[in-house]
Amino acid sequence: RMLYTKALIGHTYVIWTWDNHFAKVRVKAITGDRVVFDWAYQLLEGEPQLKTNRNSTVREKLPNTIIKK
């Protein structure tokens, strides 16, 4: 079963793979021909922790706009 969602700037999406690994994608920008994002992939099977500094809750403020050509 495939699930789809709308990519929103500044949002982070967590992925749980079929082989029990975790990944995350944080959308930084959207243009008419690309999506710019940061990503992380957990190499350890079954380990959901992806954040490098778990004590920090501060995130960079990103623009909430979609750029279209």
N, C-alpha and C positions, 0 to 999 in steps of 0.2 A: 504494500500500500504506500503510495506517494503522498506526502503532505507538502503543501506550498504555503508561503507566507510573503507578505510585502516587505521588502527591505526598507528600513527607515534609518536615516542618518542619526548617528549617536547611539543606536541600539546594538546590543550584543546578543548573538544567537548561539545557543549551545547545541552541539550535535553529539549524539550517542551512536557510535558506529555499530554495525552488525557483529564485529569481532570484539565488542566490549571495551572500546577506547572512547575517549572524549575529545572534543575539539570545540573551539569557539571562534566566531567571526564577529568583529566589531566594525560596523559600516562607518567610514569616515567621510565619503563624498559619493555623490551620484551625478553623472553627467548623461548626455544623450547617447553616448556610446560606451560607457564603462561604469563600473562600481569600484571604488577604492576602499580597501579594507585591511585591517590588521587581523592576524589569525594566530592561533596557538593550537598545538596538537599534543596530547598527553601520550607519551610512548609506553608508559606502564599500564598494562591491562587492568581495567577495573578501577583505576585511580581517577576520580572526578575533579581533583583540585588542579585548576589551571592558572589561577591568579598568582603572580610572583610575590606580591607583598600583601599577604592576607590581612594585615593590620590597618592598611590604608583604605579609606573609602573615598578619597579625593580623586575625581576624574576630570580630565581636560574638557572644558566646555566646547562643544561643536556646534556649528551653525545648523539650524533646523530648516534648511531650504533645499529644494531640488533644482538643479541647474539643467535646463533643457536647451537643446540647440534649435 
